[in-house]
Every structure is written in structure tokens, then in C-alpha cells.
Amino acid sequence: MRPILLLLTLLLSLPAQAERPRVALVLSGGGAKGAAHVGVIRVLEANRIPVDIVTGTSMGAYVAGMYALGLDADELERQLLGLDWNQGYQDKVGRDELSLRRKRQNDEFLLRTDIGIDEKWQLSLPGGFFQGQALGALLRSSTLTIPRLKNFDYLPIPYRAVATDMETMTPVVLKRGHLATAMQASMSVPGVLQPVALNGKLLADGGVVNNLPVDVAKALGADVVIAVDIGDAMLPRAELDSALAMVTQLTNYLTRAGTERQTALLSDDDVLLTPDIIGIGVGDFNRMPEAIRRGEAAAQAMLPQLQALAISERDYAEYHNRKLDRRARLQRSDAVFLDKVEVEVEGNGNLSEAVIRDVLGLRPGQFHQTEELERGVRRLYALDAFEQVSYRIEERDGEQVLTVQTTEKGWGPGFVDLKFALEDDFSSRTSYEIGAQFRRTNINMLGGEWLAEVTLGSNKLVATEFYTPLDTDYDVFWKVRGEYEKRRRTFFVEPGEESFEQFGRLTTLDFDYATWRGLSELGYNLNPWSELALGVQGLTGSIEARNLDGSLDVASAGPYLRFTHDTLDNVFFPTHGEAAELTLGYYRNRLDGQGSSENVAGLDYELDWLRPWNAGRHTLVGKLVLGGSTAEQPLPVFARSLGGLFNLSGYQSEQLSGRYSGLAGVLYHYRWFDNDFGAFRSPVYLGGSLERGGVWNSGAEVGWDDSLTAGSIFVGVDTNWGPLYLAFGQAEGDKSSVYLYFGNLFSF
């Protein structure tokens, strides 16, 4: 017994092997500068320094979240640099993803203001310059189909994100739920991005109240904290030279004040890293590789203190394997089997759930790729009825449930959009249009809408329209429209002859067409970008000569059939897709004037076709326009016009009018440079066009030999408010013109 007791005494007298401390990594916000965190993580991994807890704010919340998922430094770098972060500030759905109806509206009223009119007819505005839809898609693409988590402690590394409750301006620690949503809430800069509604709170960027959440890490039981501060320093007086600088200084002060409170919590055993990120702005995403290197340098400089936290190769291998095992259990993949699909609507519920489900197009009992989920979300967002559409996946009773969350626009449901267009030939003609459209959305559960439009200027239009789908999958629709239009037409007359001829020595007659028009049509959407419509329209009004005494009363009525197809990515500078519209109508026209009356019936037809072919920065666009009417009267009720840039360049806009028109053209444009400003792009183009066409007043005269040849060269800019062109056009007959175009007075 004595040897045994002696051995026990010796063992008890040995110092107990101390457990290693729990290490927390705390990452601050800073936009593009957040890439420095990846450099720090690379040094920690290279030196076998484990991380047991990770917390973050804003971009720090993103890097922390991806690290918590089990990604190593190399994977983090590929993920961070592989995303187009500028795209996260471009909520607008691409034109080729919009419905055909919305394309037409957006092409006409290019100034998308997002000005809302509420139910009480009062002005209302969105909560952020961007709604966060694109940012949400970026974050979901990072986390893939990871399900909703009851606690972020279940991640390979326990994780917390910090956001700001915008009602109380207090910090909110996010510890459960959908990882991408938590990241987005922490990253939504107030006033720039729409806050995220979550758990009854309105959450925005946590940097406002806690940009370096040391306290959160310590509350989770951290023994040692490695904090990485990439916040901006205060601006010196010399840089406080503008209102923007003053706002920036105030923001920096609020952020720094919170950071200083957090750094005061650090003990002597903790490590504070402050990478040198001077010169890198929050939006300099192209400089992220440089920020990563600066993060590495900062960690290397503190390596003597950090190495005190290093563990043996064996222990680090065990730690790494445990992370990989927990990562494998997360079921993070590009595909998911859906047992159920549910819909959550936040708002007034003006759009029926059946419509939302049909547009979403996802069916339970099937595997769905992440890309399919995102396409469904984008289809819903393209309805322009929601400020945000997102989804979460969670496991309930052994079933995978997809919940689609739709947040109806908090402003509206009426919206105002504007247009402004200008054409000047620097000689004798200036044309302009100023217009506004009021759109009252979701006036029934199927997503019907009422429009009111007014356009003033060289041409005038007042219109009202009611449109509604007739089924939940938007296949069938009905539209009724009424409008008043006043438009100037110029016809060319050979002296001494009654017929209209525009070639040779010509004189002109100017007519003002003032008409009231009403139509009703029933349509079928073959798919979101093609429709077939059958309708009937009536027209009445007057045609008055400007340079002659006299006027005619006009009336017309009859049925029409229209087919429309449009997949263009851009109506002014297209690179892919195709657009075509064919309209056939049979109308009975009546002209009354100067003691006579004439009734003529005939077929009216119009064909427009456009197709681009693209190779890199080079695009060739083909165009064909045909139109005519077999109802041959002294003045055509439905007159066609040519003239202006790309429509017999060299002539003034709509300088040639007649009963028949035809134009074939080809345009080339080269994308000279991109003008990428992050939140928006305004590429600059160089190009030219070659056109041949004409206008005729008799079907017997229509022909290639009696056509005119024209061409143009131009510089164009694709702005958010419409295309801007400076061009020179030349046509046969010594017709030439310099053009300044802005807006959408014309189409090509």
C-alpha cells in the first residue's frame, strides 16, 4: 500500500494540465476594407491558432459568417473576390427579365423615380436608396441552401452578427435564423439600403452602434479576443471641405465612439489588430486583394503575441477535423429537395397567394437547384409589387420546407414615373417631350393596375388605361384604354398633282392630327416575353392643315390582331435577344370635310423587327420596319413617318409621312468604355448606321428603287435616364443633319 500511496501523492502534486483558452475572433465593418480580415485569418491558420468563437459587424459579419461555415482562408478569398459586390447595389431587374408589359412602360417612362402615392393620396418614399434585393441574392449565393438554424452555435464555429434596431438605436445580437438574412441585416447601411424587417424589428448596419463586438464575444465565453479594427479614422480639418465630408465625419465619430468603448473591454491577454487600410474606401471592391495583403501584414506584425495561442500540430488537426465534420452536417449544397413550399406576405396582401405561387413556379416533391430558387425570386421581384423577396429553408418534422418571404412595397401603391426627351438638329428644328405616368398597382387580387399618362411638348398625349390579368398564372389579360393625341405630320406634294410624292422638287403640307381613341383587347401571354392580343378600337377627331385653310373630320373603327415578342436586354444598345411586333387591323375609315364625305375600308398592317448579334464589345443590330394601309384616301387616317437618327438619318424626325413606309437598316456599336460607378453604369459607345427606306402614298409606288439611302456616325452614352447621342446623319438629296438626342423620341 505504501508504494501506491506514494505514487498517488506524487501524481496529485503535479500541476494539472491547463485547458487551452477559448479564442474569439472579432471582425469590424468597413465595406471593401473587410477583405483585410481574410489576410488575418490566413496568418492564424498558418500558425495553428484555433478560433472557437467568431463575431462581426457589417462586412465583418459577412467574413465572420463564411468563416463560421467552415471555409478556410483560401476559400474565403475565392468567395470574396468572386462576387460582384457592385452588383449588390443594383436592385433593378434586367430588362430581359421583365414582363412584356413592364418593358413597354419602362421604355417609355425612363425616369424611374420610385416616388410613391399612398392610399390617402399623400407622397411616400422608400426607406433606402436601394432595397437590398440584389445584396440578398449575393448573400444567398454565398451560403447556398443552408437551412434556417435554431442557433448559430450549431455552425462549425459559433457565430454572432450585430445589427442596429433603427427604432431604438440599440444593438441587436443575431444568434439564430437564416444566415444570409442575419448578414444582410448587419450590412444594410441606413439610408443607402432598405432596413431588414426581422423578428418584429427594423434592422440596419450594426456599425452605427457597435462596429467591433468585443462584448458579444466575451458574453459567449471567450477567454482571449483577437479583434480586427478596420474602421475609418476621423478626418483632419483640411478635408472637411464639403457637406459630404461633414456627414462622413459624423458617421466616423459615431463608429469610432462605439469602437473605443469596445477596445476598452480588451485585457492584456487580448490582441488588437489595426491593419493599415488608408487609401482604400468602403466601395473600393477592386482593391480587395490589396486589403487582404494588408491584413496579413498586420497579423504578421503581431505574431509574437499571437503565437502564444498556437497549439500543437496534432491538436490543430483534431480542431480542423471537428470543423470539417460539423461543416459536412450542414447540408450546404447547390440543390435541395422541397417537401413543402409556403408563402409569407408582409404588407396589405393586395396580391393573392395563388398569384405569388404561380409566378414563383417552384413545386414541392422535387429537387430544385439554387439557381432555380433565385430565378423564381427574381420573377416575383420583377412584378414590381414588392420591395424585397427572399426565402429560407428549414427542417420541420423531418421535412424540408421552403418559405418564400415577400414584403410588399411600404410606399405606394401608386407610383409616379417621368420622361424627358430632346432632339435638336442645330439648325431649324428642336423637338421635346415632357411626360408623367401615374400607375396604381394591385387594385385587385390578381395584380390589376390603372394608369394615367400625360405627355406635353412637340407631341401631346393624355391617356388612361385599366389592365388586369384574368387568371393567377398571368396567362390571360384584359385591357381597356382611352387617349387623346395631337401629333404633327408633314406630307410632300408635287405642285400641280393631287397625289403625294416626296422625291424630286417637293413642297410640304403640315397637318395636325388631333384624335380621340378607345380600345379594348383580350390577350394571351404565350410566355413572359411574348403575347397575342385580339382587340377592337375606335377613333374620332380632326385633321387640320397648318399652311392651308381647311380641316377634315375623321372617324375609324374595326378589329385588330397583334403579336409581340421582346427578349432584348436593352432597347437602345442591345447585345442579345430579339424584338418583333406584327399588327393586323381591318378598319372602316371616314373623312368629312368641305361638303364631302368618304368611307373606305381596308387592311392596316405594321411590322417592326430588331435583332442584335454580339461579339465582346462589338455589336451589329439589324432592323426592319414595314407599314401600310389599303384604305387609300386623300389623307391617310393612320399615317406612317420616317426621318431622324437611324430612321433615314439626315432627315428631321418624322419629316417624311405617308400611307406606306418601309425601312431596312443595320447599326454597329462598339462599347468604348464602361463608366462603372458601382451603383450604376453609363457605358459609352461609338458606332454608325446604314439605312434604306422611304414613304409612299400609293401601294403601286412602293419599291426598293424608289427608296432613299442614308447613314450616320455617332457617340452614345447609355445613362440611367435614357440614351444620349451626338451624331451626324447623311441621306440622298443633299440631306444632312447633326443630331443631339436625349431620351426616347425614337426607337431602334
PELIN-V301453 format. One line per field, one symbol per residue. phi: phi as a letter, one per 30 degrees, with the letter a starting at -180 (. if undefined). burial: 1 if it has 9 or more other ideal C-beta (glycine too) atoms within 8 Angstrom, else 0. A space follows every 50 residues. Layout:
phi = ???
burial = ???
This chain:
phi = .dddddddddddddddddddddccccccdliddddeddddddddddchcd bcbbbabhdddddddddddjddddddddddddddddddcbdddeedcddd ddedddddcddddidcbddcicdbbddadcdidddedddddddhceddcd addddebebbccbcdddchbdbccbajdedddddedcddeicceecdbhi cccbedddcadbddddddddjddbccccccddddddedcdcadddddddd ddddddddddddddddcdddbccbedcdjcddcdddceeddddddedddd dceeddddcdbdedddddddddddddddddhdadbbccdbbcbccckdid cddddddddeiccdibdbdedddddddddddddicbdbbbabcbcbhicd cccccccdedcjdcbcbbbbbbbbcibbbbcabbbbbcbcchdbdcjdbc cbbbbbkdcbabbbacbadcbdcidcbbbbbbacbbbcbcccbdeibddc bccjdbccbcbcccbcbbbbbcbbddaecbbbbbbbbbbblbbcddcbdk abcbbaaldbbbcbbabddadcbdbajababbbbbbbccbcblhibbbcb cadcbbbbbbbcbcbidcbcbcbbbbaabdddbebddcdcbbkjeibiej ddehdcbadbbaabbbbcbcddbchdcidabbdcbcaabbbbaabbcbdd ddlddccccbaabacbbccdckdbbbbbbbbeiicbaccbcbjbdbbb
burial = 00000000000000000000011111111111111111111111101111 11111111111111111111001001101110100111111010110111 01101111111000011100000101010111111111111111111010 01001111111111110000111100101111111111110111110100 11111111111111111101010111111111001000010000110110 01111101100110110001101010100100011011001111111110 01100110101000110010011101100101001101011010101001 10001111110100000101011111111111101111111111000001 11111111111111111111111110001011111111111110011111 10111010111111111110010101111111111101111111000001 11000101111111111111111110001111111111111111100000 01111111011111111111111101111111111111111110000101 11111111110101000011111111111011101110111111111111 11111111111111111111100010000001111111111111111110 110001111111011111000111111111100011111111111101
